[in-house]
């Protein structure tokens, strides 16, 4: 499913930004909370980040945005599963 700039894959536990290619993977920690980790940053992206923006801050904002969007989509899917018969 697409949520703004993010493509969300709830079953695969990952998000990918279709604009810049950043991929974030998710897992459950010891307390059953969803945690995300930036898995892939395209090499060409680091050259395109403006000098005025700190790359660490940019990546943190991308990670935070992906985590919020993924949590909403994941828990919504768990609360309201869609079966094949509902799609007709």
Beta strands, then each sheet from edge to edge (+ up, - down):
strand 1: 2-3
strand 2: 6-9
strand 3: 14-17
strand 4: 23-28
strand 5: 34-40
sheet 1: 1+ 2- 3+ 4- 5+
end
